[in-house]
Amino acid sequence: MQKEKFILCPICGNKTRVQIREDTELKNFPLFCPKCHKQTLINAKQLNITTAEVPDAKTQSR
């Protein structure tokens, strides 16, 4: 039997509308929280969820 759980928002900790199973793997998934209205990139593997660090864009020099 597969385990399933809802993903919690990494910012406010509330439940989101996205549910994953234990065999789900996500990489750079844009997770939106309906309560705090923030979007976060996450990684998930075997129900272990971490936030993805995205480097800021560099400005071009002339």
mmCIF file of the N, C-alpha and C atoms, coordinates in Angstrom:
data_MODEL
# 
_entry.id   MODEL 
# 
loop_
_atom_site.group_PDB 
_atom_site.id 
_atom_site.type_symbol 
_atom_site.label_atom_id 
_atom_site.label_alt_id 
_atom_site.label_comp_id 
_atom_site.label_asym_id 
_atom_site.label_entity_id 
_atom_site.label_seq_id 
_atom_site.pdbx_PDB_ins_code 
_atom_site.Cartn_x 
_atom_site.Cartn_y 
_atom_site.Cartn_z 
_atom_site.occupancy 
_atom_site.B_iso_or_equiv 
_atom_site.pdbx_formal_charge 
_atom_site.auth_seq_id 
_atom_site.auth_comp_id 
_atom_site.auth_asym_id 
_atom_site.auth_atom_id 
_atom_site.pdbx_PDB_model_num 
ATOM 1   N N  . MET A 1 1  ? 0.843  -1.184 0.000   1.00 0.00 ? 1  MET A N  1 
ATOM 2   C CA . MET A 1 1  ? 0.000  0.000  0.000   1.00 0.00 ? 1  MET A CA 1 
ATOM 3   C C  . MET A 1 1  ? 0.887  1.246  0.000   1.00 0.00 ? 1  MET A C  1 
ATOM 4   N N  . GLN A 1 2  ? 0.607  2.174  -0.878  1.00 0.00 ? 2  GLN A N  1 
ATOM 5   C CA . GLN A 1 2  ? 1.388  3.400  -1.027  1.00 0.00 ? 2  GLN A CA 1 
ATOM 6   C C  . GLN A 1 2  ? 0.989  4.426  0.037   1.00 0.00 ? 2  GLN A C  1 
ATOM 7   N N  . LYS A 1 3  ? 1.997  5.096  0.590   1.00 0.00 ? 3  LYS A N  1 
ATOM 8   C CA . LYS A 1 3  ? 1.728  6.203  1.499   1.00 0.00 ? 3  LYS A CA 1 
ATOM 9   C C  . LYS A 1 3  ? 1.539  7.464  0.667   1.00 0.00 ? 3  LYS A C  1 
ATOM 10  N N  . GLU A 1 4  ? 0.628  8.321  1.077   1.00 0.00 ? 4  GLU A N  1 
ATOM 11  C CA . GLU A 1 4  ? 0.387  9.598  0.417   1.00 0.00 ? 4  GLU A CA 1 
ATOM 12  C C  . GLU A 1 4  ? 0.331  10.678 1.474   1.00 0.00 ? 4  GLU A C  1 
ATOM 13  N N  . LYS A 1 5  ? 0.797  11.882 1.104   1.00 0.00 ? 5  LYS A N  1 
ATOM 14  C CA . LYS A 1 5  ? 0.665  12.996 2.038   1.00 0.00 ? 5  LYS A CA 1 
ATOM 15  C C  . LYS A 1 5  ? 0.617  14.299 1.262   1.00 0.00 ? 5  LYS A C  1 
ATOM 16  N N  . PHE A 1 6  ? -0.018 15.299 1.872   1.00 0.00 ? 6  PHE A N  1 
ATOM 17  C CA . PHE A 1 6  ? -0.070 16.620 1.278   1.00 0.00 ? 6  PHE A CA 1 
ATOM 18  C C  . PHE A 1 6  ? 1.241  17.343 1.561   1.00 0.00 ? 6  PHE A C  1 
ATOM 19  N N  . ILE A 1 7  ? 1.684  18.150 0.608   1.00 0.00 ? 7  ILE A N  1 
ATOM 20  C CA . ILE A 1 7  ? 2.898  18.935 0.796   1.00 0.00 ? 7  ILE A CA 1 
ATOM 21  C C  . ILE A 1 7  ? 2.553  20.172 1.619   1.00 0.00 ? 7  ILE A C  1 
ATOM 22  N N  . LEU A 1 8  ? 3.364  20.458 2.635   1.00 0.00 ? 8  LEU A N  1 
ATOM 23  C CA . LEU A 1 8  ? 3.170  21.652 3.452   1.00 0.00 ? 8  LEU A CA 1 
ATOM 24  C C  . LEU A 1 8  ? 3.996  22.790 2.888   1.00 0.00 ? 8  LEU A C  1 
ATOM 25  N N  . CYS A 1 9  ? 3.472  24.002 2.991   1.00 0.00 ? 9  CYS A N  1 
ATOM 26  C CA . CYS A 1 9  ? 4.174  25.186 2.502   1.00 0.00 ? 9  CYS A CA 1 
ATOM 27  C C  . CYS A 1 9  ? 5.427  25.407 3.348   1.00 0.00 ? 9  CYS A C  1 
ATOM 28  N N  . PRO A 1 10 ? 6.607  25.575 2.702   1.00 0.00 ? 10 PRO A N  1 
ATOM 29  C CA . PRO A 1 10 ? 7.825  25.797 3.481   1.00 0.00 ? 10 PRO A CA 1 
ATOM 30  C C  . PRO A 1 10 ? 7.882  27.175 4.129   1.00 0.00 ? 10 PRO A C  1 
ATOM 31  N N  . ILE A 1 11 ? 7.028  28.102 3.715   1.00 0.00 ? 11 ILE A N  1 
ATOM 32  C CA . ILE A 1 11 ? 7.037  29.455 4.273   1.00 0.00 ? 11 ILE A CA 1 
ATOM 33  C C  . ILE A 1 11 ? 6.102  29.567 5.472   1.00 0.00 ? 11 ILE A C  1 
ATOM 34  N N  . CYS A 1 12 ? 4.825  29.194 5.287   1.00 0.00 ? 12 CYS A N  1 
ATOM 35  C CA . CYS A 1 12 ? 3.860  29.372 6.381   1.00 0.00 ? 12 CYS A CA 1 
ATOM 36  C C  . CYS A 1 12 ? 3.491  28.066 7.086   1.00 0.00 ? 12 CYS A C  1 
ATOM 37  N N  . GLY A 1 13 ? 3.809  26.912 6.494   1.00 0.00 ? 13 GLY A N  1 
ATOM 38  C CA . GLY A 1 13 ? 3.548  25.628 7.144   1.00 0.00 ? 13 GLY A CA 1 
ATOM 39  C C  . GLY A 1 13 ? 2.150  25.077 6.952   1.00 0.00 ? 13 GLY A C  1 
ATOM 40  N N  . ASN A 1 14 ? 1.315  25.725 6.160   1.00 0.00 ? 14 ASN A N  1 
ATOM 41  C CA . ASN A 1 14 ? -0.034 25.231 5.921   1.00 0.00 ? 14 ASN A CA 1 
ATOM 42  C C  . ASN A 1 14 ? -0.060 24.210 4.790   1.00 0.00 ? 14 ASN A C  1 
ATOM 43  N N  . LYS A 1 15 ? -1.136 23.437 4.749   1.00 0.00 ? 15 LYS A N  1 
ATOM 44  C CA . LYS A 1 15 ? -1.290 22.397 3.754   1.00 0.00 ? 15 LYS A CA 1 
ATOM 45  C C  . LYS A 1 15 ? -1.604 23.022 2.389   1.00 0.00 ? 15 LYS A C  1 
ATOM 46  N N  . THR A 1 16 ? -0.934 22.540 1.338   1.00 0.00 ? 16 THR A N  1 
ATOM 47  C CA . THR A 1 16 ? -1.218 23.007 -0.014  1.00 0.00 ? 16 THR A CA 1 
ATOM 48  C C  . THR A 1 16 ? -2.173 22.030 -0.688  1.00 0.00 ? 16 THR A C  1 
ATOM 49  N N  . ARG A 1 17 ? -2.487 22.265 -1.950  1.00 0.00 ? 17 ARG A N  1 
ATOM 50  C CA . ARG A 1 17 ? -3.412 21.401 -2.681  1.00 0.00 ? 17 ARG A CA 1 
ATOM 51  C C  . ARG A 1 17 ? -2.707 20.255 -3.399  1.00 0.00 ? 17 ARG A C  1 
ATOM 52  N N  . VAL A 1 18 ? -1.387 20.143 -3.222  1.00 0.00 ? 18 VAL A N  1 
ATOM 53  C CA . VAL A 1 18 ? -0.606 19.128 -3.925  1.00 0.00 ? 18 VAL A CA 1 
ATOM 54  C C  . VAL A 1 18 ? -0.369 17.942 -2.994  1.00 0.00 ? 18 VAL A C  1 
ATOM 55  N N  . GLN A 1 19 ? -0.686 16.755 -3.497  1.00 0.00 ? 19 GLN A N  1 
ATOM 56  C CA . GLN A 1 19 ? -0.494 15.530 -2.737  1.00 0.00 ? 19 GLN A CA 1 
ATOM 57  C C  . GLN A 1 19 ? 0.502  14.656 -3.488  1.00 0.00 ? 19 GLN A C  1 
ATOM 58  N N  . ILE A 1 20 ? 1.454  14.051 -2.759  1.00 0.00 ? 20 ILE A N  1 
ATOM 59  C CA . ILE A 1 20 ? 2.445  13.181 -3.390  1.00 0.00 ? 20 ILE A CA 1 
ATOM 60  C C  . ILE A 1 20 ? 2.423  11.802 -2.738  1.00 0.00 ? 20 ILE A C  1 
ATOM 61  N N  . ARG A 1 21 ? 2.887  10.807 -3.515  1.00 0.00 ? 21 ARG A N  1 
ATOM 62  C CA . ARG A 1 21 ? 3.044  9.454  -3.000  1.00 0.00 ? 21 ARG A CA 1 
ATOM 63  C C  . ARG A 1 21 ? 4.504  9.229  -2.672  1.00 0.00 ? 21 ARG A C  1 
ATOM 64  N N  . GLU A 1 22 ? 4.813  8.123  -2.002  1.00 0.00 ? 22 GLU A N  1 
ATOM 65  C CA . GLU A 1 22 ? 6.185  7.874  -1.581  1.00 0.00 ? 22 GLU A CA 1 
ATOM 66  C C  . GLU A 1 22 ? 7.115  7.550  -2.744  1.00 0.00 ? 22 GLU A C  1 
ATOM 67  N N  . ASP A 1 23 ? 6.597  7.180  -3.906  1.00 0.00 ? 23 ASP A N  1 
ATOM 68  C CA . ASP A 1 23 ? 7.445  6.917  -5.060  1.00 0.00 ? 23 ASP A CA 1 
ATOM 69  C C  . ASP A 1 23 ? 7.555  8.124  -6.000  1.00 0.00 ? 23 ASP A C  1 
ATOM 70  N N  . THR A 1 24 ? 7.051  9.286  -5.594  1.00 0.00 ? 24 THR A N  1 
ATOM 71  C CA . THR A 1 24 ? 7.102  10.503 -6.406  1.00 0.00 ? 24 THR A CA 1 
ATOM 72  C C  . THR A 1 24 ? 8.448  11.198 -6.246  1.00 0.00 ? 24 THR A C  1 
ATOM 73  N N  . GLU A 1 25 ? 9.009  11.636 -7.382  1.00 0.00 ? 25 GLU A N  1 
ATOM 74  C CA . GLU A 1 25 ? 10.230 12.430 -7.367  1.00 0.00 ? 25 GLU A CA 1 
ATOM 75  C C  . GLU A 1 25 ? 9.967  13.735 -8.105  1.00 0.00 ? 25 GLU A C  1 
ATOM 76  N N  . LEU A 1 26 ? 10.260 14.857 -7.457  1.00 0.00 ? 26 LEU A N  1 
ATOM 77  C CA . LEU A 1 26 ? 10.085 16.180 -8.059  1.00 0.00 ? 26 LEU A CA 1 
ATOM 78  C C  . LEU A 1 26 ? 11.414 16.915 -8.017  1.00 0.00 ? 26 LEU A C  1 
ATOM 79  N N  . LYS A 1 27 ? 11.687 17.671 -9.073  1.00 0.00 ? 27 LYS A N  1 
ATOM 80  C CA . LYS A 1 27 ? 12.898 18.482 -9.106  1.00 0.00 ? 27 LYS A CA 1 
ATOM 81  C C  . LYS A 1 27 ? 12.515 19.859 -9.636  1.00 0.00 ? 27 LYS A C  1 
ATOM 82  N N  . ASN A 1 28 ? 12.811 20.894 -8.852  1.00 0.00 ? 28 ASN A N  1 
ATOM 83  C CA . ASN A 1 28 ? 12.476 22.278 -9.190  1.00 0.00 ? 28 ASN A CA 1 
ATOM 84  C C  . ASN A 1 28 ? 10.988 22.437 -9.508  1.00 0.00 ? 28 ASN A C  1 
ATOM 85  N N  . PHE A 1 29 ? 10.150 21.897 -8.637  1.00 0.00 ? 29 PHE A N  1 
ATOM 86  C CA . PHE A 1 29 ? 8.698  21.973 -8.799  1.00 0.00 ? 29 PHE A CA 1 
ATOM 87  C C  . PHE A 1 29 ? 8.188  23.290 -8.212  1.00 0.00 ? 29 PHE A C  1 
ATOM 88  N N  . PRO A 1 30 ? 7.437  24.096 -8.986  1.00 0.00 ? 30 PRO A N  1 
ATOM 89  C CA . PRO A 1 30 ? 6.912  25.361 -8.458  1.00 0.00 ? 30 PRO A CA 1 
ATOM 90  C C  . PRO A 1 30 ? 5.664  25.114 -7.603  1.00 0.00 ? 30 PRO A C  1 
ATOM 91  N N  . LEU A 1 31 ? 5.837  25.178 -6.299  1.00 0.00 ? 31 LEU A N  1 
ATOM 92  C CA . LEU A 1 31 ? 4.747  24.935 -5.352  1.00 0.00 ? 31 LEU A CA 1 
ATOM 93  C C  . LEU A 1 31 ? 4.102  26.259 -4.973  1.00 0.00 ? 31 LEU A C  1 
ATOM 94  N N  . PHE A 1 32 ? 2.774  26.377 -5.158  1.00 0.00 ? 32 PHE A N  1 
ATOM 95  C CA . PHE A 1 32 ? 2.043  27.593 -4.805  1.00 0.00 ? 32 PHE A CA 1 
ATOM 96  C C  . PHE A 1 32 ? 1.218  27.336 -3.559  1.00 0.00 ? 32 PHE A C  1 
ATOM 97  N N  . CYS A 1 33 ? 1.287  28.269 -2.604  1.00 0.00 ? 33 CYS A N  1 
ATOM 98  C CA . CYS A 1 33 ? 0.505  28.160 -1.367  1.00 0.00 ? 33 CYS A CA 1 
ATOM 99  C C  . CYS A 1 33 ? -0.726 29.050 -1.493  1.00 0.00 ? 33 CYS A C  1 
ATOM 100 N N  . PRO A 1 34 ? -1.936 28.489 -1.355  1.00 0.00 ? 34 PRO A N  1 
ATOM 101 C CA . PRO A 1 34 ? -3.144 29.303 -1.470  1.00 0.00 ? 34 PRO A CA 1 
ATOM 102 C C  . PRO A 1 34 ? -3.371 30.231 -0.277  1.00 0.00 ? 34 PRO A C  1 
ATOM 103 N N  . LYS A 1 35 ? -2.712 29.973 0.838   1.00 0.00 ? 35 LYS A N  1 
ATOM 104 C CA . LYS A 1 35 ? -2.920 30.816 2.024   1.00 0.00 ? 35 LYS A CA 1 
ATOM 105 C C  . LYS A 1 35 ? -2.013 32.049 2.012   1.00 0.00 ? 35 LYS A C  1 
ATOM 106 N N  . CYS A 1 36 ? -0.703 31.864 1.813   1.00 0.00 ? 36 CYS A N  1 
ATOM 107 C CA . CYS A 1 36 ? 0.214  33.014 1.857   1.00 0.00 ? 36 CYS A CA 1 
ATOM 108 C C  . CYS A 1 36 ? 0.506  33.583 0.464   1.00 0.00 ? 36 CYS A C  1 
ATOM 109 N N  . HIS A 1 37 ? -0.023 32.945 -0.586  1.00 0.00 ? 37 HIS A N  1 
ATOM 110 C CA . HIS A 1 37 ? 0.111  33.411 -1.977  1.00 0.00 ? 37 HIS A CA 1 
ATOM 111 C C  . HIS A 1 37 ? 1.563  33.549 -2.415  1.00 0.00 ? 37 HIS A C  1 
ATOM 112 N N  . LYS A 1 38 ? 2.419  32.650 -1.952  1.00 0.00 ? 38 LYS A N  1 
ATOM 113 C CA . LYS A 1 38 ? 3.829  32.637 -2.348  1.00 0.00 ? 38 LYS A CA 1 
ATOM 114 C C  . LYS A 1 38 ? 4.092  31.391 -3.179  1.00 0.00 ? 38 LYS A C  1 
ATOM 115 N N  . GLN A 1 39 ? 5.062  31.494 -4.078  1.00 0.00 ? 39 GLN A N  1 
ATOM 116 C CA . GLN A 1 39 ? 5.474  30.358 -4.882  1.00 0.00 ? 39 GLN A CA 1 
ATOM 117 C C  . GLN A 1 39 ? 6.915  30.015 -4.529  1.00 0.00 ? 39 GLN A C  1 
ATOM 118 N N  . THR A 1 40 ? 7.186  28.730 -4.317  1.00 0.00 ? 40 THR A N  1 
ATOM 119 C CA . THR A 1 40 ? 8.503  28.254 -3.914  1.00 0.00 ? 40 THR A CA 1 
ATOM 120 C C  . THR A 1 40 ? 8.887  27.065 -4.783  1.00 0.00 ? 40 THR A C  1 
ATOM 121 N N  . LEU A 1 41 ? 10.150 26.988 -5.161  1.00 0.00 ? 41 LEU A N  1 
ATOM 122 C CA . LEU A 1 41 ? 10.645 25.813 -5.875  1.00 0.00 ? 41 LEU A CA 1 
ATOM 123 C C  . LEU A 1 41 ? 11.059 24.758 -4.856  1.00 0.00 ? 41 LEU A C  1 
ATOM 124 N N  . ILE A 1 42 ? 10.570 23.531 -5.050  1.00 0.00 ? 42 ILE A N  1 
ATOM 125 C CA . ILE A 1 42 ? 10.882 22.453 -4.112  1.00 0.00 ? 42 ILE A CA 1 
ATOM 126 C C  . ILE A 1 42 ? 11.425 21.238 -4.865  1.00 0.00 ? 42 ILE A C  1 
ATOM 127 N N  . ASN A 1 43 ? 12.116 20.384 -4.123  1.00 0.00 ? 43 ASN A N  1 
ATOM 128 C CA . ASN A 1 43 ? 12.540 19.061 -4.579  1.00 0.00 ? 43 ASN A CA 1 
ATOM 129 C C  . ASN A 1 43 ? 11.910 18.054 -3.626  1.00 0.00 ? 43 ASN A C  1 
ATOM 130 N N  . ALA A 1 44 ? 11.478 16.914 -4.159  1.00 0.00 ? 44 ALA A N  1 
ATOM 131 C CA . ALA A 1 44 ? 10.882 15.883 -3.313  1.00 0.00 ? 44 ALA A CA 1 
ATOM 132 C C  . ALA A 1 44 ? 11.350 14.519 -3.779  1.00 0.00 ? 44 ALA A C  1 
ATOM 133 N N  . LYS A 1 45 ? 11.703 13.684 -2.809  1.00 0.00 ? 45 LYS A N  1 
ATOM 134 C CA . LYS A 1 45 ? 12.104 12.308 -3.092  1.00 0.00 ? 45 LYS A CA 1 
ATOM 135 C C  . LYS A 1 45 ? 11.770 11.469 -1.864  1.00 0.00 ? 45 LYS A C  1 
ATOM 136 N N  . GLN A 1 46 ? 10.987 10.417 -2.040  1.00 0.00 ? 46 GLN A N  1 
ATOM 137 C CA . GLN A 1 46 ? 10.556 9.511  -0.975  1.00 0.00 ? 46 GLN A CA 1 
ATOM 138 C C  . GLN A 1 46 ? 9.928  10.263 0.192   1.00 0.00 ? 46 GLN A C  1 
ATOM 139 N N  . LEU A 1 47 ? 8.994  11.157 -0.101  1.00 0.00 ? 47 LEU A N  1 
ATOM 140 C CA . LEU A 1 47 ? 8.254  11.979 0.871   1.00 0.00 ? 47 LEU A CA 1 
ATOM 141 C C  . LEU A 1 47 ? 9.153  12.929 1.658   1.00 0.00 ? 47 LEU A C  1 
ATOM 142 N N  . ASN A 1 48 ? 10.403 13.127 1.215   1.00 0.00 ? 48 ASN A N  1 
ATOM 143 C CA . ASN A 1 48 ? 11.322 14.063 1.845   1.00 0.00 ? 48 ASN A CA 1 
ATOM 144 C C  . ASN A 1 48 ? 11.366 15.321 0.972   1.00 0.00 ? 48 ASN A C  1 
ATOM 145 N N  . ILE A 1 49 ? 10.916 16.450 1.514   1.00 0.00 ? 49 ILE A N  1 
ATOM 146 C CA . ILE A 1 49 ? 10.761 17.673 0.730   1.00 0.00 ? 49 ILE A CA 1 
ATOM 147 C C  . ILE A 1 49 ? 11.783 18.709 1.173   1.00 0.00 ? 49 ILE A C  1 
ATOM 148 N N  . THR A 1 50 ? 12.505 19.272 0.193   1.00 0.00 ? 50 THR A N  1 
ATOM 149 C CA . THR A 1 50 ? 13.477 20.332 0.453   1.00 0.00 ? 50 THR A CA 1 
ATOM 150 C C  . THR A 1 50 ? 13.216 21.475 -0.510  1.00 0.00 ? 50 THR A C  1 
ATOM 151 N N  . THR A 1 51 ? 13.594 22.686 -0.108  1.00 0.00 ? 51 THR A N  1 
ATOM 152 C CA . THR A 1 51 ? 13.454 23.820 -1.010  1.00 0.00 ? 51 THR A CA 1 
ATOM 153 C C  . THR A 1 51 ? 14.650 23.866 -1.945  1.00 0.00 ? 51 THR A C  1 
ATOM 154 N N  . ALA A 1 52 ? 14.409 24.232 -3.181  1.00 0.00 ? 52 ALA A N  1 
ATOM 155 C CA . ALA A 1 52 ? 15.470 24.308 -4.190  1.00 0.00 ? 52 ALA A CA 1 
ATOM 156 C C  . ALA A 1 52 ? 16.045 25.718 -4.184  1.00 0.00 ? 52 ALA A C  1 
ATOM 157 N N  . GLU A 1 53 ? 17.360 25.804 -4.149  1.00 0.00 ? 53 GLU A N  1 
ATOM 158 C CA . GLU A 1 53 ? 18.033 27.098 -4.179  1.00 0.00 ? 53 GLU A CA 1 
ATOM 159 C C  . GLU A 1 53 ? 18.285 27.484 -5.632  1.00 0.00 ? 53 GLU A C  1 
ATOM 160 N N  . VAL A 1 54 ? 17.747 28.638 -6.025  1.00 0.00 ? 54 VAL A N  1 
ATOM 161 C CA . VAL A 1 54 ? 17.927 29.119 -7.388  1.00 0.00 ? 54 VAL A CA 1 
ATOM 162 C C  . VAL A 1 54 ? 18.795 30.364 -7.329  1.00 0.00 ? 54 VAL A C  1 
ATOM 163 N N  . PRO A 1 55 ? 19.919 30.394 -8.049  1.00 0.00 ? 55 PRO A N  1 
ATOM 164 C CA . PRO A 1 55 ? 20.773 31.582 -8.017  1.00 0.00 ? 55 PRO A CA 1 
ATOM 165 C C  . PRO A 1 55 ? 20.091 32.762 -8.711  1.00 0.00 ? 55 PRO A C  1 
ATOM 166 N N  . ASP A 1 56 ? 20.376 33.961 -8.223  1.00 0.00 ? 56 ASP A N  1 
ATOM 167 C CA . ASP A 1 56 ? 19.819 35.166 -8.830  1.00 0.00 ? 56 ASP A CA 1 
ATOM 168 C C  . ASP A 1 56 ? 20.437 35.387 -10.198 1.00 0.00 ? 56 ASP A C  1 
ATOM 169 N N  . ALA A 1 57 ? 19.682 36.054 -11.055 1.00 0.00 ? 57 ALA A N  1 
ATOM 170 C CA . ALA A 1 57 ? 20.195 36.358 -12.385 1.00 0.00 ? 57 ALA A CA 1 
ATOM 171 C C  . ALA A 1 57 ? 21.274 37.429 -12.290 1.00 0.00 ? 57 ALA A C  1 
ATOM 172 N N  . LYS A 1 58 ? 22.320 37.285 -13.076 1.00 0.00 ? 58 LYS A N  1 
ATOM 173 C CA . LYS A 1 58 ? 23.410 38.257 -13.068 1.00 0.00 ? 58 LYS A CA 1 
ATOM 174 C C  . LYS A 1 58 ? 23.121 39.330 -14.107 1.00 0.00 ? 58 LYS A C  1 
ATOM 175 N N  . THR A 1 59 ? 23.506 40.546 -13.810 1.00 0.00 ? 59 THR A N  1 
ATOM 176 C CA . THR A 1 59 ? 23.315 41.620 -14.762 1.00 0.00 ? 59 THR A CA 1 
ATOM 177 C C  . THR A 1 59 ? 24.435 41.575 -15.794 1.00 0.00 ? 59 THR A C  1 
ATOM 178 N N  . GLN A 1 60 ? 24.100 41.959 -16.999 1.00 0.00 ? 60 GLN A N  1 
ATOM 179 C CA . GLN A 1 60 ? 25.099 41.946 -18.056 1.00 0.00 ? 60 GLN A CA 1 
ATOM 180 C C  . GLN A 1 60 ? 25.883 43.243 -18.035 1.00 0.00 ? 60 GLN A C  1 
ATOM 181 N N  . SER A 1 61 ? 27.175 43.149 -18.202 1.00 0.00 ? 61 SER A N  1 
ATOM 182 C CA . SER A 1 61 ? 28.008 44.351 -18.263 1.00 0.00 ? 61 SER A CA 1 
ATOM 183 C C  . SER A 1 61 ? 28.333 44.650 -19.724 1.00 0.00 ? 61 SER A C  1 
ATOM 184 N N  . ARG A 1 62 ? 28.474 45.912 -20.013 1.00 0.00 ? 62 ARG A N  1 
ATOM 185 C CA . ARG A 1 62 ? 28.753 46.318 -21.404 1.00 0.00 ? 62 ARG A CA 1 
ATOM 186 C C  . ARG A 1 62 ? 30.189 46.670 -21.579 1.00 0.00 ? 62 ARG A C  1 
# 
